[in-house]
Amino acid sequence: MIYSIIKIKSKLDDEFLPLEDEITGLRLIDKCTKIEDINNFENKLEISLPQSFKNLISKYDFGNFEICNIQFGYEDNYLTILEKLNSEADSFNKWWQGDKRPNNIIFIANSDPYTILLDCSNGYVYAMLSDDKWLEWRIVSTDFELFLRSIGTIFLNRDNDFSEEIVKIIQENNSKDNEFWEYFLM
């Protein structure tokens, strides 16, 4: 069974709270992001965020959060990071081809070797490899919350040997791409 966000948060706290003096960014920490800040972000990028993504980023701090080798942020304000990484003005961090970022698609996280994208029109989460054909990204989840719950479940069960069971559950719930999930199960 894929863990709930509450269970993932609790298990991450159990594992990493004692190490907080030495290691940070591995816990899902409560943070109240103002709706007006999210609205301003949406206006700047001319998008409407899917509700599940909006709910989670308004409740938890993704600004310095990493799980299962997927890094969501690297500084305090996740919306600032997202704006920088999805802005045409910042060509150094440009993840798209051409002059303009694809409509309704934003960069939300990064890992080695994947770039994680969110389709704001339908809520799908895509994974992109550097050698993927442009606009032929892997659909790894039909919803951001299911994506986070799946990756959290994999991470928290990394010492157990039921990877086939997890992949089957993920496929049934939200994924169209086995390769992505199998990579994180290794």
N, C-alpha and C positions, 0 to 999 in steps of 0.2 A: 504494500500500500504506500502511496506517495504521502509523505508527511505534510501536515498543515504548516502554515507560516508560523503559527504560535509554537508548535512543537520544534520546528527548525530553530527558532529564536532561543527557545529554552535549552536545547541540546548544544547550540553554539556557546551560550553563556556557561553551561556546565563545563564545557571543554576548554574555553579560552579566557574566561573571566580571571582565573587564577594566574594567567600569563600576561595580563593586561599591562603590567609595568614594562615588559620586554617586547611584546608583540601587540600591535593594534590593527584594526581593520578587518578582523576575522569574525566579528560579532554583528548581529543585526540589532542596532541600537535604536530605541525610540527617538523620534524627532518630529516635531510638528512644523511642517512647511506650510506657509500661508497660501491659501487658495489664490490670493491676488498675485503672489510670486509665480505660481504655476500659470496663471492666466497671462501674465506679462511675458513669460517664456514662450507660451503658445503663440502669442501675438507677434513676437520678434521672429519666430521661425515660420509663421503662417501655417500652423498645424493645429489640430485638435487631438490631444493625447487620448488613447484608449482609457476607459474608466479604471480597469484593473491596474494599469501602470500608474495612473494618477493617484489612485488610492494608496498604493504602496509607497510611492516616493513622497507622499504627503505625511505618511505615518512613520517611516523608517529613514535612517540616515544612510544613503548610498554614496555620500561624498568621499568616503574612505573605506569602501567595503569591497572585499574580495572573498569569493567562495569557489572552491573546486577549480582554481587557476583562472577564474573569470573575474576580471577587475572592473568594477563599475565606476569607481572614482579614485582620485589620487590627491584630493584636497577637500576642504571642508564643505563647499557648496556644490552639490551635484548638478543643480540647474545651471550654474556658471560653467561647469565642465561641459555639460551637454551643449550649451550655447556655443562655446568655443569650438567644440569638435564638429558642430553641424553648421557653422557659419561660413558663408562664401568668403568673408573677409579674411579668414584665417587659412591661407593656402598651405601652410606647413602641415596642418592636421587634416587636410582634405582627403577623405576616404572614397569619394565618388569620382567617376570619370566625367569629363566634359566641364562646361562652365557652371552648371547649376546642379545643386543637390536634387536628387529625385524627389518629386512631390510626395509628401506624406511619409517619407522614409527618414528615420534618424538613427544615428549611431548611439547605442546605449551602454555598450561594454566591450571589452577587449580581452582576448586570451591568446595564448600561443597554441595553435596557429590561426584562431578564428577571430573575425570581427563580428560582433553581435549587433544586429539591426532590428528596429521596431517599425512595423508598418502601421502608421497611425490610422489608416483607413479601415483596417479590419482587425487590428490587434495582433497579427501574426508576428512571431519572432523568427528572424532569419539568421543563419550563420553563413559567413562569407570567408572563403580562403583567398589568398592573394592570386592564385592561378585560376580561380573560377571565372567563367565567362560572365561578362557584365550583365546584370539583371537576371541571372540564373542562379539565384541563391537557394540554399537549402532551407526548407521550412522545418524548423525544429520544435515549434510550438504554435498552437493556435491562440495562445493567451499568455501574457507576461506572468501572471501569478502562477499558472501551471508550469511555466518555464522555471521560475525561481524555486518552486516546490520540488520539481524534478531534480534540478541540479543540487539543491540542498539535501535531498534524500540520498542521492548518489554519494555526495561528499561525506555525509554522516554515517554511511554504511560502507565506507572504503575498506574496512578491515574484514568485512563479512563476504562470504562467497555466494551471493545470490544475484550476480549481475544479469544473468539471462532473465530472471524473474523481474528485475527492475526495468530492463529494456522492454519486455512484454507489456508491463503496466504503462510505461511512458508511451509506447506506440498506441495502446488502446485509448489513452487519455488525450494525447496532444501532439504527437510527432509524426512527421512524414519522412524523416531521415534517420536511419539507423546508424550511419557512419559517425555522425556527430556524437550521439549518445554513447556509442561503443568506445570512442576515443576517451571520453571522460571516465569510463568504467575501467580502463586499463590501469 
